[in-house]
Structures are given as C-alpha cells and as structure tokens.
C-alpha cells in the first residue's frame, strides 16, 4: 500500500469512526442543533488535545506527520477497540508502543507455567509494569482484570486511576510511592522511547497523586516484599511477592504471590475456584452463542 493510499484510507477510517461515536459516549452534550452524525471534528480535536485545523487536514488526507502520541490520543478519543487501534497505527505507518494483547515474549510455555502456579496468583510484567499475561487467580485478585482494556492493563495506571484496584491494596500510598520510584529508576534506560514517554505523560495527566510522587525524585530497586490485598470476594490475603526475572537484564519478569499464612492460602484457593467456575461459565455461554449463530 503506497503512502498516498494509506493517507486516504486513514482519513476515511477516522471519518467513519467519528461519525459512529455519539456525544453521550464521550461525555458531551448532544444539543438541539446537531446535524453532524456522531462527533464533530472540533470535538474529536478537543478530546485528543490537537488543533482543529490539524485534525481537519488529517481527515482530508493531507501529507502531514502523525506522532504515536497523537495516534494514541485519537484511539482513546474515538473509543477504538484493540483491532481498530492496530488498524489505525498500521494505516499511519507507525508502531503502536502500548502493550498488545499478545506479546512475543509471552510464549505458550510461559502461559503454561502461570497456569501451573495456580491457585497462587501470578502474572508476566515488563519493566514498564505492563501486565502481559496472567493466570485466573491473579485476574480476580485486585479487580476483574478481564474487563480492563488491554491498553490499560498496567499496574501503575491501575494503582493510580482504577477505583477497585486501588481499594484492594491495603497500604496504597506506600505501594504507589515505591512503584513510582521503581518506574523512575527503570526509565533512566528508556528516556527516548515513545512508550515510556507516553506512559509517563498519561500518568501525570490523569493522577495528581502520581505527579506528587514523581516530583519526589525517589529511586529504588525491585525487591521481594510482603503485601496485603483486600479482595472483594474472599477478604484479606497476605502474600509474599517475588519477581522471577526472565532475562539477564531487569526487563520481563514473572510476578508471583505466595500466601504468607494458612488463612491466606485457603482464601486464595477459594478465589481460584471462583475464577475456574467463571471461566467455565464464560466458555459455556460462548459455546451456546456459537451454536445459536
């Protein structure tokens, strides 16, 4: 596909998505004199924090440069799902820097290890705190992680912006400060990378608590630690957190939570049983819907 063809396809795609998003979906009033189906161009520009003229040129297939930060903002403003987001970046000839639903480092073998660790909660994370994969117990430990969009499955974002995730962490302020300090330490080796800059920009924009923690300029290394979570299904659980590094450098790691006492062990087993039952029910519903179709 040539550059010119891609520009026209991108313009058409943006127009189509804009016309099929209602003002109510993005928290805007409809008003009485609205004739444009969906959103107006100026509304998309406002939601994406870009200029109206610049966005208009984009929909007109003008030969302008589009940064990954702007594409990310447009994807969020237009409520694109994972497939639509990937299509947007492909048409723009750019690489999506956010975590994808699938990651080359997440092999079937790694997923098998996560499953075998059940009923203990475990997940795979990278050094940006993106959650790349997780087992069923982890998926219900702090919130319903399956219901969280893939691009939002990041422990920093969840700890600073997701109400249920935040309420599940017993010592929230301490955890937030430590995570911000670890993120600052890790970011020193990735200062020029768009994904890191975009994550930092989003955290600073969406959380005053993060801005305050970030301005402390604290730096700490990863270490094992005892943690407590207040799960909405089974109550308080106390676990020992261990990072199992998957590479010589501090990059991808397997995060495991081992119960610190018998009560926590029993509660994690109950949580795992709930997760298995939910997964079985979801599979049965999907199978039934497939039969009806």
C-alpha positions in Angstrom: 0.0 0.0 0.0 1.5 3.3 -1.1 1.8 6.3 1.3 -0.9 8.2 -0.5 -3.3 5.3 -0.5 -2.6 4.8 3.2 -3.4 8.5 3.9 -6.7 8.3 2.2 -7.6 5.1 4.0 -6.7 6.7 7.3 -8.8 9.7 6.5 -11.8 7.6 5.6 -11.3 5.4 8.7 -11.2 8.4 11.1 -14.3 10.0 9.5 -16.2 6.7 9.8 -15.3 6.2 13.4 -16.1 9.9 14.3 -19.5 9.6 12.7 -20.3 6.5 14.6 -19.4 7.8 18.1 -22.3 9.6 19.9 -21.6 12.7 22.1 -23.1 10.8 25.0 -20.4 8.1 24.7 -17.7 10.5 25.4 -19.5 12.7 28.0 -20.5 15.5 25.7 -24.0 17.1 25.5 -25.9 16.4 22.3 -27.5 19.9 22.0 -30.6 20.7 19.9 -28.9 21.9 16.6 -26.6 19.0 16.0 -26.8 17.9 12.4 -23.5 16.0 12.1 -23.9 12.3 12.7 -21.7 11.3 15.7 -19.0 13.8 16.8 -17.9 17.0 15.2 -14.3 17.4 14.0 -13.6 20.1 16.7 -14.9 17.7 19.4 -12.5 15.0 18.3 -9.7 17.5 18.3 -10.6 18.7 21.7 -10.8 15.2 23.2 -7.5 14.4 21.6 -5.8 17.7 22.6 -4.8 18.5 19.0 -5.6 21.5 16.8 -8.9 21.6 14.8 -7.1 22.6 11.6 -4.5 19.8 12.0 -7.2 17.2 12.6 -9.2 18.5 9.6 -6.1 18.1 7.4 -5.7 14.5 8.7 -9.3 13.7 7.6 -8.6 15.4 4.3 -5.6 13.1 3.7 -3.1 16.0 3.7 0.6 14.9 3.8 1.3 15.6 7.4 3.3 13.7 10.0 1.4 12.0 12.8 3.2 11.1 16.0 2.5 7.9 18.0 1.3 10.1 20.9 -1.3 11.7 18.7 -2.4 8.4 17.3 -2.8 7.1 20.9 -4.9 10.1 21.8 -7.1 9.7 18.8 -7.6 6.0 19.5 -8.8 6.8 23.0 -11.0 9.7 21.9 -12.7 7.5 19.3 -13.1 4.6 21.7 -11.2 2.2 19.3 -11.0 -1.5 20.3 -7.8 -3.4 20.1 -8.3 -4.4 16.4 -9.4 -0.9 15.4 -6.4 0.6 17.2 -4.0 -1.8 15.4 -5.6 -0.8 12.1 -5.2 2.9 12.9 -1.5 2.5 13.6 -1.0 0.4 10.5 -2.7 2.9 8.2 -0.5 5.7 9.8 2.6 3.6 9.2 3.5 3.7 12.8 4.3 1.1 15.5 1.9 1.0 18.5 4.1 1.5 21.6 1.4 0.3 24.1 1.2 -3.2 25.3 -0.7 -5.5 22.9 -3.0 -8.4 23.8 -0.2 -10.7 22.6 3.5 -10.2 23.2 6.4 -12.1 21.5 7.9 -12.7 25.0 4.7 -14.4 26.2 5.2 -18.0 24.9 2.8 -20.9 25.4 5.4 -22.3 27.8 5.2 -19.2 29.9 1.4 -19.3 29.9 1.6 -23.0 31.0 3.8 -22.0 33.9 1.4 -19.3 35.0 -1.4 -21.9 34.9 0.6 -24.5 36.9 1.2 -21.9 39.7 -2.5 -21.7 40.5 -4.1 -21.3 43.0 -1.2 -18.8 43.6 -1.7 -15.5 41.7 1.0 -14.9 39.1 1.5 -12.7 36.0 4.1 -11.6 33.5 5.1 -8.0 33.5 7.7 -5.9 31.7 9.8 -3.1 33.3 7.1 -0.6 32.4 4.6 -2.5 34.7 2.5 -3.6 31.6 0.7 -6.8 32.5 1.5 -9.1 29.5 -0.2 -12.3 30.8 -1.8 -13.6 34.0 -3.4 -16.7 35.5 -7.0 -16.9 36.6 -6.4 -16.2 40.3 -4.4 -13.1 39.5 -7.2 -12.0 37.2 -9.6 -11.8 40.1 -7.2 -10.7 42.9 -7.3 -6.9 42.7 -10.2 -6.4 40.2 -11.8 -8.1 37.3 -8.8 -7.8 35.1 -10.5 -9.4 32.1 -12.8 -6.4 32.0 -9.9 -3.9 31.8 -9.0 -2.9 28.2 -5.6 -4.4 27.2 -4.1 -0.9 26.8 -5.0 -0.1 30.4 -3.5 -3.3 31.9 -0.6 -1.6 33.6 0.0 -1.8 37.3 0.9 1.9 37.6 -2.2 3.1 35.7 -4.4 0.8 37.7 -2.8 1.7 41.1 -3.3 5.4 40.4 -6.6 5.5 38.4 -8.7 2.3 38.9 -11.0 2.5 41.9 -11.4 -1.2 42.5 -7.7 -2.0 42.1 -6.8 0.9 44.4 -9.3 -0.2 47.1 -7.8 -3.7 47.0 -4.3 -2.6 48.1 -4.1 -2.3 51.9 -1.1 0.1 52.0 -1.9 2.0 48.9 0.1 5.2 49.5 3.3 3.2 50.2 2.8 0.9 47.2 2.2 3.9 44.9 5.4 5.7 46.1 7.5 2.6 45.7 6.1 1.9 42.2 6.8 5.5 41.1 10.3 5.3 42.4 10.9 1.9 40.7 9.5 3.3 37.5 11.8 6.3 37.6 14.8 4.0 38.2 13.8 1.8 35.2 13.0 4.7 32.9 16.6 6.0 33.1 17.5 3.4 30.5 14.5 4.2 28.2 14.3 8.0 28.2 14.0 8.3 24.4 11.4 5.6 23.9 7.9 6.7 22.9 6.1 4.0 25.0 7.8 5.2 28.2 7.2 8.8 27.5 3.5 8.2 26.7 3.0 6.3 29.9 4.6 9.0 31.9 2.6 11.7 30.2 -0.6 9.8 30.8 0.1 9.2 34.5 1.0 12.8 35.1 -2.2 13.9 33.3 -4.6 11.6 35.0 -3.3 11.4 38.6 -2.3 14.2 40.9 -1.1 11.5 43.4 1.4 10.3 40.7 2.5 13.8 40.0 3.3 14.3 43.6 5.1 11.0 43.9 7.1 11.7 40.7 8.3 15.1 41.8 9.9 13.5 44.9 12.6 12.0 42.5 12.9 8.9 44.6 14.6 5.9 43.1 14.5 2.3 44.4 15.3 -1.1 43.0 12.9 -4.1 42.8 12.9 -6.4 45.8 10.8 -9.1 47.3 8.2 -7.8 49.8 5.2 -9.0 51.9 1.9 -7.5 50.7 -1.7 -7.4 51.8 -4.7 -7.2 49.5 -8.4 -6.8 50.4 -10.2 -9.0 47.9 -13.9 -8.3 47.4 -14.7 -12.0 47.1 -12.6 -13.6 49.9 -11.4 -10.8 52.1 -7.9 -10.1 53.4 -5.0 -12.1 52.0 -1.3 -11.7 53.0 1.2 -12.8 50.4 5.0 -12.8 49.7 5.8 -11.1 46.5 8.7 -12.4 44.4 10.0 -11.3 41.0 11.4 -14.1 38.8 13.4 -12.4 36.1 13.2 -13.9 32.6 16.3 -12.2 31.2 19.7 -11.2 32.4 18.6 -7.6 32.5 15.8 -6.2 34.6 13.2 -6.4 31.9 10.4 -9.0 31.7 9.6 -10.9 34.9 7.2 -13.3 36.4 5.5 -11.9 39.4 4.3 -14.4 42.0 2.3 -14.1 45.2 2.7 -16.9 47.7 0.3 -17.0 50.7 2.1 -16.0 53.9 -0.3 -17.9 56.2 -2.8 -20.7 56.2 -5.8 -18.4 56.2 -4.5 -16.6 53.1 -3.8 -20.0 51.5 -7.4 -21.1 52.0 -8.7 -17.8 50.7 -6.6 -17.9 47.5 -7.8 -21.5 46.9 -11.4 -20.2 47.2 -10.7 -17.3 44.8 -9.1 -19.7 42.3 -12.2 -22.0 42.5 -14.3 -18.9 41.7 -12.1 -18.0 38.8 -12.2 -21.5 37.4 -16.0 -21.6 37.7 -16.3 -18.2 36.0 -14.1 -19.3 33.1 -16.1 -22.5 32.7 -19.4 -20.5 32.7 -18.0 -18.0 30.2 -16.9 -20.8 27.9 -20.3 -22.5 28.1 -22.0 -19.2 27.2 -19.7 -18.6 24.3 -20.3 -22.1 23.0 -24.1 -21.7 23.3 -24.0 -18.4 21.4 -21.9 -20.0 18.7 -24.4 -22.8 18.4 -27.3 -20.3 18.0 -25.4 -18.4 15.3 
